[in-house]
C-alpha cells in the first residue's frame, strides 16, 4: 500500500458504503483523513474504529445546507493547513415512480437529489480548485457511476443517474482546464457495489 503519511484527505459520505471503506484504507495508509458524515455519525465512527485518533477527524455537515458544505471545507483545510486530496463521494439515491409519478413528486426528487449530489458537490469542487491553485496543486477523485455513462435501467432513479453525469462532467472540466496547474482530477464510475444504498 502507498505511504500517505504526509497527505490530508477529505472524504465525503464516509459513514457507509464506498466512502467508509475509502476513509479507512486511506487512514491505514497513513493519511490524515477528514471523514465527513451527514446524519450518521455512528456509521462514521464505525468506519474508523480502531484507527489512530490523531489521524482521523470526523466532521458532520448536512449537504442540503450549503453553508454547512462551505464550513466542512473550512474545517478540513484548517486541520492540517491544507487538503491534498478531495474524495468527492457523498450522494443520495431517491426512488420515485419514474415517469408515472405526480409532477410534485417528480420535482421534489430532482430538487433533493441535485441539491446534495450536484450543488453540494460542486461547491466542494470549486473550493478544492481554488485551494489547489493557491497551494500549487492537488488531487480530486469523484465517485460517479456507471449510470452516468449508460443511463439508469430503472426510470425510478433517473434523477440519480443524471446527477452523477453532472459531477462526472464537472470533474472532467476541471481535469481539462487545470491539469497544467497541477490539479489532477479523476472520475471513477463503479458498477453495482454491495452497499446499503445499492441494496
C-alpha positions as CSV (number, residue, x, y, z in Angstrom):
1,X,0.0,0.0,0.0
2,X,1.2,3.5,-0.7
3,X,2.6,5.7,2.2
4,X,0.2,8.7,2.5
5,X,1.6,9.9,5.8
6,X,2.1,13.4,4.6
7,X,-1.3,13.8,2.9
8,X,-4.5,15.2,4.2
9,X,-7.6,13.8,2.5
10,X,-11.2,14.9,2.7
11,X,-13.7,12.1,2.1
12,X,-17.4,13.0,1.9
13,X,-20.0,10.4,2.7
14,X,-17.6,8.4,4.9
15,X,-20.3,6.9,7.2
16,X,-21.2,4.0,4.9
17,X,-20.5,2.1,1.7
18,X,-17.6,3.1,-0.6
19,X,-16.9,6.2,1.4
20,X,-16.5,4.3,4.7
21,X,-14.1,1.8,3.2
22,X,-12.1,4.6,1.4
23,X,-11.7,6.6,4.6
24,X,-10.5,3.6,6.5
25,X,-8.0,2.5,3.8
26,X,-6.6,6.0,3.4
27,X,-6.0,6.2,7.2
28,X,-4.4,2.8,7.3
29,X,-2.0,4.1,4.6
30,X,-1.0,6.9,6.9
31,X,-3.1,9.8,5.6
32,X,-4.8,12.3,7.9
33,X,-8.4,11.8,7.0
34,X,-11.3,14.2,7.4
35,X,-14.3,11.8,7.4
36,X,-17.5,13.6,6.6
37,X,-20.9,12.3,7.6
38,X,-24.4,13.7,7.1
39,X,-26.6,12.4,9.9
40,X,-24.9,9.0,10.6
41,X,-22.1,9.8,13.0
42,X,-22.2,6.3,14.4
43,X,-21.5,4.9,10.9
44,X,-18.5,7.2,10.5
45,X,-17.2,6.2,13.9
46,X,-17.6,2.5,13.0
47,X,-15.7,3.2,9.7
48,X,-12.6,4.5,11.5
49,X,-12.9,2.4,14.7
50,X,-9.5,1.2,15.9
51,X,-7.5,3.7,13.9
52,X,-5.1,6.3,15.4
53,X,-7.5,9.1,16.6
54,X,-4.8,11.6,15.8
55,X,-5.1,10.7,12.1
56,X,-8.8,11.0,11.8
57,X,-11.2,13.9,12.2
58,X,-15.0,13.3,11.9
59,X,-16.9,16.3,10.6
60,X,-20.7,16.4,10.2
61,X,-22.3,18.5,7.6
62,X,-25.9,18.5,6.2
63,X,-25.4,18.7,2.4
64,X,-28.9,20.3,2.0
65,X,-27.4,23.3,3.7
66,X,-24.7,24.9,1.5
67,X,-23.4,27.0,4.5
68,X,-22.5,23.7,6.2
69,X,-20.9,22.5,3.0
70,X,-18.6,25.5,3.0
71,X,-17.9,25.1,6.7
72,X,-16.9,21.5,6.0
73,X,-14.1,22.6,3.6
74,X,-13.0,25.4,6.0
75,X,-12.6,22.9,8.9
76,X,-10.8,20.3,6.7
77,X,-8.4,22.9,5.5
78,X,-7.7,24.3,9.0
79,X,-7.0,20.9,10.5
80,X,-3.6,20.3,8.7
81,X,-3.3,23.7,6.9
82,X,-4.2,22.2,3.5
83,X,-6.2,19.5,1.8
84,X,-4.1,17.4,-0.5
85,X,-6.9,15.1,-1.9
86,X,-10.6,15.6,-2.1
87,X,-12.6,12.4,-2.5
88,X,-16.0,13.6,-3.8
89,X,-18.1,10.6,-2.8
90,X,-21.3,11.7,-0.9
91,X,-24.6,11.1,-2.7
92,X,-28.1,10.0,-2.2
93,X,-30.5,7.9,-4.3
94,X,-34.2,8.6,-4.1
95,X,-36.7,6.3,-5.7
96,X,-39.9,7.6,-7.3
97,X,-42.3,6.0,-9.7
98,X,-40.4,7.1,-12.9
99,X,-42.4,9.0,-15.4
100,X,-45.7,7.9,-13.8
101,X,-45.3,9.9,-10.5
102,X,-47.0,13.1,-9.8
103,X,-45.3,16.3,-11.0
104,X,-44.9,17.3,-7.4
105,X,-43.1,14.1,-6.5
106,X,-41.0,14.3,-9.7
107,X,-39.8,17.9,-8.9
108,X,-39.2,17.0,-5.3
109,X,-37.0,14.1,-6.1
110,X,-35.0,16.0,-8.7
111,X,-34.5,19.0,-6.4
112,X,-33.4,17.0,-3.4
113,X,-31.1,14.8,-5.4
114,X,-29.4,17.6,-7.2
115,X,-29.1,19.7,-4.0
116,X,-26.9,17.0,-2.5
117,X,-25.4,15.2,-5.4
118,X,-24.6,18.2,-7.6
119,X,-24.9,21.6,-5.8
120,X,-23.1,20.5,-2.6
121,X,-20.6,18.5,-4.6
122,X,-19.9,21.4,-6.9
123,X,-19.3,23.8,-4.0
124,X,-16.6,21.5,-2.8
125,X,-15.2,21.0,-6.3
126,X,-15.0,24.8,-6.5
127,X,-13.3,25.1,-3.1
128,X,-10.8,22.4,-4.0
129,X,-9.8,24.1,-7.3
130,X,-9.4,27.5,-5.6
131,X,-7.3,25.9,-2.8
132,X,-5.1,23.9,-5.2
133,X,-4.4,26.9,-7.3
134,X,-3.2,28.7,-4.2
135,X,-1.1,25.9,-2.8
136,X,0.4,24.6,-6.1
137,X,-1.8,21.6,-6.9
138,X,-3.8,18.7,-5.5
139,X,-6.0,15.8,-6.4
140,X,-9.7,15.4,-6.9
141,X,-11.4,11.9,-7.1
142,X,-15.1,12.0,-7.9
143,X,-17.2,8.9,-7.4
144,X,-19.5,9.0,-10.4
145,X,-21.5,5.9,-11.5
146,X,-21.9,3.5,-14.4
147,X,-25.4,5.1,-14.6
148,X,-23.7,8.4,-15.7
149,X,-22.3,6.6,-18.7
150,X,-25.2,4.4,-19.8
151,X,-28.3,5.8,-18.2
152,X,-30.1,4.0,-15.4
153,X,-32.0,0.8,-16.1
154,X,-34.8,1.8,-13.7
155,X,-36.5,5.2,-14.5
156,X,-37.4,5.4,-10.8
157,X,-33.7,6.5,-10.3
158,X,-33.4,8.8,-13.3
159,X,-32.5,11.9,-11.2
160,X,-29.7,9.9,-9.5
161,X,-28.2,8.9,-12.9
162,X,-28.4,12.5,-14.2
163,X,-26.8,13.9,-11.0
164,X,-23.9,11.5,-11.4
165,X,-23.4,12.5,-15.0
166,X,-23.3,16.1,-13.9
167,X,-20.5,15.7,-11.4
168,X,-18.6,13.4,-13.8
169,X,-18.7,16.2,-16.4
170,X,-17.7,18.8,-13.9
171,X,-14.7,16.8,-12.9
172,X,-13.7,16.3,-16.5
173,X,-13.9,20.0,-17.0
174,X,-11.5,20.6,-14.1
175,X,-9.1,18.0,-15.5
176,X,-9.1,19.7,-18.9
177,X,-8.8,23.2,-17.5
178,X,-6.4,22.8,-14.7
179,X,-4.0,19.8,-15.3
180,X,-1.4,22.3,-16.3
181,X,-1.8,23.9,-12.8
182,X,-1.0,20.6,-11.1
183,X,-4.6,19.8,-10.3
184,X,-5.3,16.1,-11.1
185,X,-9.0,15.3,-11.4
186,X,-10.3,11.8,-11.8
187,X,-13.8,10.4,-12.2
188,X,-14.4,6.8,-11.2
189,X,-17.6,5.1,-12.3
190,X,-18.1,2.0,-10.3
191,X,-20.5,-0.7,-11.3
192,X,-23.0,-2.1,-8.7
193,X,-21.3,-2.4,-5.4
194,X,-22.9,-4.2,-2.5
195,X,-23.6,-1.2,-0.2
196,X,-26.7,-0.3,1.9
197,X,-27.7,2.2,-0.8
198,X,-27.5,-0.3,-3.7
199,X,-29.3,-2.9,-1.7
